[in-house]
């Protein structure tokens, strides 16, 4: 017979290759026996399912114990082990009836694995940023101050970070170019210790990884073969608001887009008013300090501006249309009414009246009397008055 040994076998021992050959021979014999008895059309072989791939790729000599949630799976695993890795079946202990998700807190572990920041046991942390072209990992000492010299603190943090980095790229199935920014080390000996710790930990990874060394800037370059999907691609999807960019336009930027459209509508429409509906944060900016932006828009368009804050709208979503409804005294369609009792957060002191504090309800501004001393606190208030661009309230006990 002939054998094709692929490059992924580089570095494997003779026994590992021999075991794989034996597995393939057993598979070939099964296919031949099926060919002799099967009636067309029939499947004589199909690609391995998830359970078969796990046993083939992960069950090696150092696996001693397996936990299963399902009793039914036990028989399947025993048959597969006897067929794929018979050499470990007598040494393997299989425990059933365990809720694996709860026992290992897999939900919590998955949540941690999806976060950018990963804390180290020493008190330092690493930041992992996965991008389209490459993955960048930054190492920081964080809360760790060490017990001896600064150099020893840096070395200890970097070594622990190196081991955690190898674990994280394996858990997240990160592939492609990986750049690691370790904390700057002064001696060549320390750098070699960190790279050795990383290389040792990477031996646990069955996916081929190459450490290319440190650049002149002290960045460590490495590559890991892309194999299937990254964990983030499986468990997450792009944010529908920012489209996966991780950022949205600021309130000021959105207001500038809206202002252009409002001024154009002011010239083209014969309606006496313009109705605007926007996210509360954007609506607050449209009003402006002491109603300055609203006054500008009304002056420039010659129209009454009727504004409504809508928390259901995304930051960059808004409605602008002419309105023929009768204009009321209040230009802002307030989410509150006179007499309402509310629990509000005091955002900031009033810019002009030093005793007053500013609260916002769905973007609507409430000027609260004697609330300057409660900035960054939540208080109970009663709405006393509604004006063109804001409301007034008093603190109640």
Secondary structure, DSSP 8 states (H G I E B T S, - for coil): ------GGGTT--HHHHHHHHHHHHHHHHHHHHHHHH--SS--S-----HHHHHHHHH--TT--EEEES-HHHHHHHHHHHHHH-GGGTTT-EEEES--HHHHTTHHHHHHHHTSSEEE-TTS-EEEEEE-SSEEEEEEE-TT---SS-HHHHHHHHHHHHHHHHHHHHHHHT--EEEEEE----S-HHHHHHHHHHHHHHHTT-SS-EEEEEE-TTS-EEEEE---S--HHHHH----TTTTTSS----HHHHHHHHHHHHHHHHHH---SEEEEEE-HHHHHHHH-GGGHHHHHHHHHH-SEEEEEE-TTS-TT-EEEEEE-S---S-SEE-SS-TT-EEEEEEEEE-SS-TT-EEEEETTEEEEETT-GGGTTSEEEEEEEEE-SSEEEEEE--
